[in-house]
Amino acid sequence: MNSVQQASEYRKGVLFAVAATLLWSGNFIVARGVIHQVPPITLAFFRWGTATLLLLPIAWNQLKKDTGLIRRHFRYLAWTALSGITVFNTLVYVAGHHSPAINLALIGTTSSPVFATLMAAVFLKERLGIARIVGMLICFAGILLLLSGGSWSTLRLFHFGTGDRWVLGGAFSFAVYTIQVRRKPKDLETLPFLWLVFAMGTAFLLPALVWEHSTQPPVQWTPGLLGVVLYLGLGTSVIAFLIWNLAVARLGAARTALFGNLIPLFSTIEAVLILGEPVQTIHLLSGALILAGLFVANRQQKTRQASITVEDQAGSESSSLK
């Protein structure tokens, strides 16, 4: 693959990563409005159950070609499903009942990229480099500025409560998922891989769902609530996870993880457009810092060793979605 093709694949990876974070930021806005109408495990179960059903017709032809995928890769699929489906989103929904928004957003959007970057360096031997480290620190500063409103007292009084620990666990879990995607076996194409992960992750939620239903009042389903579940299942699950995996394949786990810092920026924009909240100077300053950090962390390296080898990384992802 020549340099022009590599640059093209790199740009595609950036586009995929940005689009995925945009969808996930919408999930943050919508899910906050229904978390008090639906218990956390129930919401997670119906989100991923919907995603599993929607993805099945798309993945079916590839699934039936190789019925031994689960048997060959059961341990890998189980860990990936647990980290990316069963644990991650459920812990975030649980945390929403205990912690204020500033704690959830701060911990969730900054700690997961840090976890993933460090894991990629240790387990995948990905080079961090000065640019990536500096970019990560700039992103972190932008997130702190946005979520604290530039108030030192807000940061100084920040503490780890029950919900904070839950969302920290969720952030760590998603970092594990990001690393697992990077290690995906070559014979697992994207669509069968995602469907198996969605299905297994949903199945792993069943015992907790039964327990929750025995302790919570029944959910009052309305057309609006069903629409929210459809959005979560299709937009933030099927579409977002597909394009996030494609981004990881092209950019690498650590570099892609940094794009998670765009979520609070997009959430702020959506809050202005959808909720009518005013734009403040702090929003513009923090957004500039986050974008600057991403630019620094994603600079193309001049040496071959630091370049992205798309042929090795993309594998089955590119072939299954063209």
ABEGO torsion letter per residue (X at the ends): XBAAAAAAAAAAAAAAAAAAAAAAAAAAAAAAAAAAABBAAAAAAAAAAAAAAAAAAAAAAAAAABAAAAAAAAAAAAAAAAAAAAAAAAAAAAAAAABBAAAAAAAAAAAAAAAAAAAAAAAAGBBAEAAAAAAAAAAAAAAAAAAAGGBAAAAAABBBBAAAAAAAAAAAAAAAAAAAAAABBAABBAAAAAAAAAAAAAAAAAAAAAAAAAABBBBBBBAAAAAAAAAAAAAAAAAAAAAAAAAAAAAEAAAAAAAAAAAAAAAAAAAAAAAGBBBBAAAAAAAAAAAAAAAAAABBBABAAABBBAAAAAEAAAAAAX
